[in-house]
Amino acid sequence: MGKILNVMVGSTIILLVIILVLILARSALASPYISNFETLDLNNKGPARAATWKRTPTVIVCSDAPLVKSEVKKAVQFWKDLGYHFFRTQYKYDPLNKCNQTDPVGYIVIHLVKQDLKIADDTLAVTHFYVDNDHQEVEWAIIYVKPDIRETVLEHEIGHALGFLHYNQINHLMNQTWAQGGWDTEGLQAARR
C-alpha cells in the first residue's frame, strides 16, 4: 500500500512540475477581457461574440494612452474595413470627461494601464466591457494598454470592445497568445445592415 501511495504522490508532483513549466514557458498574452455577460452560444466558425453595440460607439484615446494618432487611426480603420461603424475617433480630446468615468456609456475609452489595475506581467493589455444582458448589447468598453504596444494589440483590444472573445486559432487576430496570433479575421466581419 505504501508503494502505491509513493507512486501516486510522485506522479502528482511530476504532473504539477510539468504544468508549472508550461505556464512559465507561455508567450505574452494578448489580453484578457473582463465583462459581465451571462450566456454565450458556442460557435466553431470564428470567435464567440458576447454582444453587439446598440449605439455606434465613439473611440476616445485618453491623454495618458501611449499611442500615436496614426496607430489609433490604423486600428479603427482595420475594423471599419470589416464593416464596423464608429461615430468618431477622438485623439487625446475629451470634452465630456469620458476618460474619468467608470462606465462611459456609448464609448470605447483607451488608457495607459493604471497602477491599481492588477494584470499579469506577460499580459500586453486588458479590456473591460459591459453588456446589457437583457438585450445582448455592449454598453461601454475601457481598454488599458501597456507602454510598449505591439503590432495587432490595439486591433485585438478593439475586437474585445466590440464584444468578441478569444479564438485560439493560430494566426487569428483574437488569439489569446500574442505570439500565436496574427491578422486572420475569420468570423470577424460585420453583419450587413
Backbone bond lengths (Angstrom), bond angles and torsions (degrees), N, CA, C in turn:
res aa  C-N    CA-C-N  psi(-1)  N-CA   C-N-CA  omega(-1)  CA-C   N-CA-C  phi
1 M - - - 1.449 - - 1.524 110.34 -
2 G 1.324 117.08 -41.01 1.461 121.54 -179.67 1.511 111.95 -63.76
3 K 1.357 116.88 -35.97 1.455 121.41 179.51 1.529 110.58 -65.19
4 I 1.319 116.51 -42.73 1.469 121.25 179.83 1.528 110.10 -64.10
5 L 1.321 116.08 -42.09 1.467 120.29 178.82 1.523 110.70 -62.87
6 N 1.336 117.32 -42.81 1.474 120.94 178.01 1.524 111.55 -62.01
7 V 1.327 117.65 -40.49 1.466 121.37 178.94 1.525 109.92 -65.42
8 M 1.340 117.32 -42.04 1.462 121.00 179.77 1.529 111.06 -64.48
9 V 1.327 117.45 -43.38 1.465 121.43 178.65 1.523 110.07 -64.33
10 G 1.323 116.50 -44.29 1.467 120.84 179.12 1.520 111.69 -61.99
11 S 1.328 117.43 -42.22 1.468 121.86 178.91 1.520 110.88 -64.73
12 T 1.306 116.69 -39.92 1.458 121.18 178.83 1.527 110.44 -64.33
13 I 1.298 117.84 -43.42 1.465 121.81 179.01 1.529 110.18 -62.80
14 I 1.322 117.22 -43.93 1.474 121.02 179.42 1.531 109.55 -61.93
15 L 1.322 117.95 -43.59 1.454 121.64 178.76 1.527 111.32 -61.70
16 L 1.324 117.15 -43.56 1.462 120.78 178.20 1.524 112.02 -63.40
17 V 1.322 117.61 -39.25 1.474 121.90 177.81 1.527 109.71 -64.07
18 I 1.324 117.61 -42.79 1.466 121.05 179.36 1.532 109.88 -63.15
19 I 1.310 117.44 -44.58 1.463 120.89 178.68 1.520 110.78 -61.54
20 L 1.326 117.88 -43.42 1.463 122.00 179.17 1.526 111.00 -61.97
21 V 1.330 117.35 -42.93 1.469 121.20 178.73 1.525 109.76 -62.61
22 L 1.330 117.55 -43.58 1.463 120.06 179.27 1.522 111.76 -63.11
23 I 1.309 116.89 -39.82 1.466 120.36 178.78 1.520 110.61 -64.59
24 L 1.312 117.47 -44.19 1.461 120.84 -178.47 1.518 112.16 -70.52
25 A 1.327 117.88 -25.59 1.456 121.59 -176.95 1.530 112.47 -86.61
26 R 1.306 118.47 -4.17 1.463 121.55 -178.46 1.520 111.52 -59.58
27 S 1.316 114.94 151.45 1.460 120.27 172.86 1.523 108.77 -78.36
28 A 1.322 115.95 170.43 1.468 120.85 177.55 1.521 109.38 -58.77
29 L 1.293 115.79 139.00 1.452 120.25 179.26 1.513 109.75 -86.73
30 A 1.325 114.87 139.91 1.459 119.40 179.87 1.521 110.04 -64.11
31 S 1.310 117.56 -52.02 1.456 119.27 176.97 1.506 111.10 179.70
32 P 1.302 116.01 146.96 1.455 117.44 163.33 1.524 107.77 -89.84
33 Y 1.282 117.36 161.27 1.454 120.24 172.22 1.514 105.74 -119.44
34 I 1.290 116.75 150.36 1.457 121.90 178.35 1.514 106.42 -127.29
35 S 1.308 115.71 121.87 1.444 119.92 -178.23 1.513 110.08 -146.37
36 N 1.301 115.33 174.26 1.452 121.21 -179.69 1.518 112.36 -110.83
37 F 1.360 118.72 7.16 1.451 119.50 -173.71 1.525 110.24 -62.33
38 E 1.345 115.31 150.78 1.457 120.61 -172.31 1.519 114.38 -102.31
39 T 1.320 118.23 -42.53 1.459 120.37 -175.56 1.517 110.17 -129.73
40 L 1.335 114.52 160.11 1.446 119.57 -177.33 1.512 109.33 -156.77
41 D 1.330 117.11 129.20 1.459 121.05 174.77 1.513 109.17 -79.55
42 L 1.334 117.18 143.50 1.459 120.78 177.66 1.522 109.23 -78.38
43 N 1.328 115.59 143.38 1.451 122.04 -178.62 1.519 107.24 -143.56
44 N 1.299 117.83 121.55 1.465 121.15 -178.27 1.516 113.00 -95.73
45 K 1.327 118.76 1.24 1.452 121.81 -176.61 1.515 112.91 -103.55
46 G 1.284 117.27 20.79 1.456 121.07 -179.79 1.511 109.24 153.03
47 P 1.324 115.99 -179.03 1.468 119.16 -178.08 1.526 111.96 -66.56
48 A 1.309 115.26 143.90 1.463 120.20 175.83 1.526 108.49 -68.56
49 R 1.304 115.20 152.91 1.465 120.77 179.04 1.521 108.25 -126.44
50 A 1.317 115.92 121.29 1.458 121.51 -177.92 1.517 111.54 -68.53
51 A 1.334 116.92 -36.80 1.457 121.27 -176.17 1.527 109.07 -170.67
52 T 1.317 116.10 173.70 1.458 122.19 175.32 1.527 108.62 -122.04
53 W 1.314 116.54 166.68 1.469 121.11 178.96 1.521 109.91 -84.50
54 K 1.305 116.83 133.39 1.470 121.76 172.87 1.528 108.18 -78.11
55 R 1.317 115.44 -45.45 1.467 122.07 179.24 1.520 108.72 -92.58
56 T 1.311 115.77 157.23 1.460 119.65 173.28 1.526 106.28 -81.73
57 P 1.345 117.95 116.06 1.468 119.01 -173.44 1.523 113.61 -75.35
58 T 1.325 114.40 152.91 1.458 122.53 169.66 1.524 106.74 -101.66
59 V 1.321 116.91 137.10 1.466 122.29 176.58 1.520 107.51 -96.95
60 I 1.331 116.31 127.97 1.464 120.88 175.94 1.519 108.62 -121.26
61 V 1.326 115.98 125.29 1.451 121.70 172.87 1.522 106.33 -96.32
62 C 1.333 116.17 114.28 1.470 121.07 -177.01 1.526 110.75 -73.77
63 S 1.313 116.14 160.32 1.468 121.09 -174.81 1.524 113.26 -61.73
64 D 1.343 117.95 -24.40 1.465 120.04 -179.63 1.527 113.40 -85.78
65 A 1.323 118.31 -8.53 1.465 121.69 -176.35 1.525 110.90 -69.19
66 P 1.342 117.26 131.89 1.464 121.40 -177.49 1.530 112.81 -84.44
67 L 1.312 116.29 51.11 1.462 121.34 -175.80 1.516 110.60 -122.98
68 V 1.315 115.59 143.76 1.460 119.28 172.77 1.528 107.67 -92.28
69 K 1.298 115.65 154.27 1.456 121.46 -174.16 1.532 112.13 -56.49
70 S 1.322 117.08 -39.04 1.470 120.04 -178.13 1.532 111.93 -65.46
71 E 1.343 118.65 -33.52 1.472 121.79 177.02 1.525 110.51 -64.24
72 V 1.322 115.21 -43.06 1.461 120.65 -178.97 1.523 109.58 -67.07
73 K 1.315 116.44 -45.87 1.462 121.17 179.83 1.529 110.44 -58.58
74 K 1.330 116.68 -43.40 1.473 121.98 179.49 1.533 110.94 -62.89
75 A 1.324 117.38 -44.36 1.462 121.29 -177.61 1.530 111.20 -67.32
76 V 1.322 117.46 -42.86 1.467 120.74 178.64 1.528 109.84 -66.13
77 Q 1.333 116.58 -41.36 1.470 119.98 179.02 1.521 111.25 -63.50
78 F 1.319 117.45 -35.16 1.466 122.06 176.33 1.532 109.97 -53.81
79 W 1.333 116.21 -47.65 1.463 120.53 -178.87 1.525 111.48 -74.37
80 K 1.324 118.29 -32.95 1.464 120.37 174.74 1.523 110.14 -62.01
81 D 1.340 116.70 -40.53 1.466 120.88 178.87 1.528 111.83 -63.30
82 L 1.335 117.09 -22.93 1.465 121.41 176.29 1.530 111.87 -88.44
83 G 1.344 116.49 1.06 1.457 120.64 174.46 1.518 115.76 102.85
84 Y 1.333 118.01 8.23 1.469 120.42 179.89 1.527 109.91 -89.57
85 H 1.324 114.82 153.80 1.456 120.85 -178.54 1.523 110.17 -117.70
86 F 1.314 115.04 143.73 1.457 122.79 176.38 1.523 106.47 -129.70
87 F 1.325 116.95 136.97 1.461 120.16 -179.33 1.522 109.96 -61.96
88 R 1.334 115.66 -48.60 1.465 121.69 174.23 1.521 108.11 -165.29
89 T 1.314 115.66 169.43 1.463 122.10 173.60 1.517 106.83 -122.32
90 Q 1.321 115.90 125.13 1.468 121.37 -179.44 1.519 108.09 -113.23
91 Y 1.317 115.19 120.34 1.462 120.93 -178.57 1.525 109.56 -100.00
92 K 1.333 115.16 108.17 1.467 123.51 177.42 1.532 111.77 53.77
93 Y 1.319 114.15 37.00 1.463 122.87 177.01 1.524 106.27 -136.40
94 D 1.336 117.03 116.10 1.457 121.70 -172.36 1.529 111.32 -140.02
95 P 1.333 117.95 68.88 1.467 120.17 -176.28 1.537 114.02 -65.02
96 L 1.335 118.74 -22.52 1.465 121.32 179.87 1.530 112.35 -95.99
97 N 1.335 116.85 5.98 1.464 122.68 176.25 1.533 113.03 59.92
98 K 1.325 117.11 35.77 1.467 121.89 179.40 1.529 111.57 -68.11
99 C 1.332 117.55 -26.85 1.471 121.07 -179.03 1.524 112.48 -65.05
100 N 1.309 117.43 -20.39 1.468 120.65 -179.78 1.523 113.29 -103.42
101 Q 1.323 117.35 7.41 1.462 120.67 179.69 1.533 110.40 -95.30
102 T 1.313 116.27 146.35 1.468 120.23 177.45 1.526 111.86 -84.83
103 D 1.314 117.51 -16.65 1.469 121.70 178.41 1.536 109.66 -140.25
104 P 1.339 117.14 74.84 1.462 121.56 -176.43 1.536 112.21 -77.05
105 V 1.318 116.50 76.97 1.466 122.28 -174.95 1.534 110.69 -54.81
106 G 1.339 114.61 129.39 1.458 121.49 179.27 1.518 114.39 88.29
107 Y 1.334 117.17 2.80 1.466 120.79 -174.13 1.518 112.64 -128.04
108 I 1.330 114.72 149.89 1.462 123.67 165.86 1.520 104.49 -108.66
109 V 1.323 116.75 111.43 1.464 122.63 -174.40 1.527 108.54 -107.25
110 I 1.336 116.37 133.95 1.467 120.92 -177.32 1.526 109.84 -116.69
111 H 1.342 115.71 125.25 1.467 123.97 -178.18 1.527 111.09 -125.55
112 L 1.316 115.33 164.67 1.460 122.48 162.48 1.519 106.93 -74.02
113 V 1.334 117.67 145.13 1.467 120.84 176.17 1.518 108.42 -55.88
114 K 1.322 116.61 132.69 1.465 121.82 -178.18 1.520 111.09 -92.19
115 Q 1.317 116.27 155.76 1.466 122.56 -179.07 1.521 112.63 -56.14
116 D 1.324 116.80 -39.46 1.461 120.07 -175.51 1.529 113.52 -82.53
117 L 1.328 117.91 -4.17 1.456 121.76 178.14 1.527 108.50 -89.49
118 K 1.304 116.51 113.64 1.468 121.22 -177.10 1.522 109.96 -88.00
119 I 1.342 116.12 109.63 1.456 120.28 173.04 1.522 108.10 -130.89
120 A 1.311 115.97 153.14 1.459 121.63 -177.44 1.524 110.92 -63.14
121 D 1.325 116.09 151.62 1.463 121.28 -179.52 1.526 112.35 -59.15
122 D 1.343 117.23 -32.59 1.458 120.17 -177.48 1.530 113.12 -88.22
123 T 1.316 117.40 4.33 1.462 121.43 178.15 1.523 108.58 -91.48
124 L 1.324 116.25 131.51 1.462 121.39 -175.29 1.524 113.44 -88.32
125 A 1.328 116.63 -25.01 1.469 121.50 -178.74 1.525 107.69 -166.84
126 V 1.316 115.77 169.40 1.462 120.57 176.64 1.526 107.98 -146.71
127 T 1.325 115.31 143.36 1.456 120.79 178.70 1.519 109.06 -122.80
128 H 1.319 116.23 132.40 1.456 122.94 173.36 1.521 106.29 -108.93
129 F 1.323 117.58 131.46 1.462 118.94 173.87 1.513 109.90 -138.81
130 Y 1.332 114.64 151.14 1.456 120.45 -176.70 1.519 108.94 -114.89
131 V 1.338 115.55 129.79 1.451 122.09 -178.38 1.527 109.91 -112.77
132 D 1.337 116.39 132.03 1.459 121.62 169.19 1.531 104.91 -78.25
133 N 1.330 116.46 102.79 1.462 120.99 -173.81 1.526 113.09 -67.57
134 D 1.316 118.27 -23.00 1.464 119.98 178.49 1.528 111.69 -69.29
135 H 1.338 116.43 -32.86 1.463 121.12 -176.20 1.531 113.41 -116.28
136 Q 1.345 117.46 1.40 1.471 122.33 -178.59 1.525 111.16 53.37
137 E 1.346 114.97 49.70 1.461 120.98 -179.15 1.520 110.44 -125.61
138 V 1.332 115.79 136.60 1.453 120.85 174.32 1.527 107.31 -75.56
139 E 1.321 116.92 129.86 1.465 121.87 -179.78 1.529 111.95 -95.21
140 W 1.349 116.79 -39.19 1.462 121.79 -179.31 1.529 108.97 -162.56
141 A 1.335 115.13 163.52 1.467 120.46 177.10 1.523 109.28 -147.52
142 I 1.332 115.24 144.23 1.466 121.56 174.45 1.520 107.65 -126.51
143 I 1.324 115.91 125.60 1.463 122.93 179.41 1.522 107.99 -107.42
144 Y 1.336 116.15 130.78 1.466 122.09 175.21 1.526 107.66 -115.53
145 V 1.331 117.26 122.69 1.463 121.58 -179.89 1.527 110.29 -116.72
146 K 1.320 115.21 150.48 1.467 120.86 175.08 1.527 108.71 -81.24
147 P 1.332 116.73 162.95 1.477 119.61 -176.95 1.525 114.44 -61.71
148 D 1.312 118.01 -29.96 1.471 120.58 -177.30 1.533 110.06 -96.57
149 I 1.318 115.74 72.86 1.462 121.36 -177.40 1.526 109.89 -68.21
150 R 1.325 116.60 134.04 1.466 122.10 -179.90 1.521 109.98 -107.85
151 E 1.327 114.18 163.47 1.463 120.35 178.48 1.528 110.14 -57.49
152 T 1.286 117.91 139.78 1.472 129.72 179.90 1.526 114.28 77.47
153 V 1.329 118.94 -12.70 1.467 119.63 -175.52 1.524 111.12 -65.34
154 L 1.316 118.91 -46.86 1.461 120.33 -178.57 1.532 110.63 -66.18
155 E 1.313 117.63 -40.65 1.466 120.23 176.71 1.535 110.10 -61.12
156 H 1.329 116.20 -42.06 1.477 121.77 178.19 1.531 110.45 -60.46
157 E 1.324 116.17 -46.31 1.468 120.20 -178.67 1.520 112.33 -66.06
158 I 1.315 117.55 -38.74 1.462 119.93 175.97 1.528 108.92 -63.75
159 G 1.327 116.91 -34.32 1.469 120.16 174.29 1.518 111.49 -57.90
160 H 1.339 117.15 -44.84 1.471 119.76 175.24 1.526 110.73 -61.88
161 A 1.333 116.21 -43.23 1.465 120.26 -179.72 1.531 111.47 -61.08
162 L 1.320 117.09 -27.98 1.457 121.80 177.02 1.528 111.74 -83.60
163 G 1.338 116.64 -0.90 1.461 120.95 175.09 1.516 115.62 105.78
164 F 1.330 119.04 -1.57 1.462 121.27 -178.33 1.531 111.33 -79.85
165 L 1.316 115.40 145.21 1.459 122.30 177.28 1.522 108.46 -104.50
166 H 1.316 116.95 -178.37 1.461 120.18 -178.90 1.527 111.63 -70.29
167 Y 1.319 114.28 149.67 1.464 122.84 178.49 1.517 105.68 -139.62
168 N 1.310 116.83 100.70 1.457 120.50 -169.85 1.523 113.58 -85.20
169 Q 1.319 113.91 58.42 1.458 121.71 171.26 1.529 106.69 -101.87
170 I 1.321 116.53 135.99 1.466 121.37 -179.69 1.528 109.73 -56.09
171 N 1.319 116.56 135.97 1.460 126.56 177.01 1.527 113.72 73.71
172 H 1.336 118.32 7.45 1.472 119.53 179.60 1.521 109.66 -87.52
173 L 1.324 115.86 143.25 1.472 121.59 -179.36 1.526 111.81 -57.04
174 M 1.321 118.38 -35.95 1.458 121.60 -175.54 1.529 112.86 -93.13
175 N 1.327 117.47 15.72 1.466 120.16 175.21 1.526 108.89 -63.67
176 Q 1.310 116.59 137.35 1.472 121.18 -177.08 1.522 112.16 -67.02
177 T 1.314 117.35 -31.74 1.457 121.06 -178.07 1.532 108.75 -97.10
178 W 1.317 117.04 118.20 1.463 121.51 -174.78 1.531 112.10 -54.96
179 A 1.329 117.71 -44.82 1.467 121.19 -176.97 1.526 112.13 -64.51
180 Q 1.322 118.78 -22.75 1.462 121.97 179.67 1.528 111.98 -97.95
181 G 1.318 116.47 -4.05 1.457 120.66 -179.86 1.513 111.93 -86.33
182 G 1.306 115.76 -175.18 1.461 121.25 -180.00 1.514 109.50 179.08
183 W 1.325 116.21 -147.05 1.459 121.02 -173.70 1.528 114.06 -106.39
184 D 1.321 119.04 8.10 1.462 121.76 178.47 1.528 108.80 -63.33
185 T 1.334 117.10 131.01 1.466 121.72 -176.41 1.526 112.57 -116.59
186 E 1.306 117.73 20.15 1.466 120.43 179.28 1.535 110.60 -51.13
187 G 1.331 116.07 126.27 1.451 121.17 177.52 1.521 115.61 81.94
188 L 1.325 118.32 3.35 1.470 120.79 -177.13 1.525 113.72 -101.26
189 Q 1.321 118.45 -10.02 1.455 121.05 -176.88 1.528 109.69 -63.57
190 A 1.324 115.54 140.37 1.468 121.11 179.75 1.522 109.93 -71.78
191 A 1.320 115.43 147.14 1.459 120.59 173.90 1.518 107.74 -68.80
192 R 1.295 116.97 144.11 1.478 120.65 -179.73 1.508 109.91 -69.83
193 R 1.325 114.23 141.01 1.480 119.62 179.37 1.496 110.88 -88.83
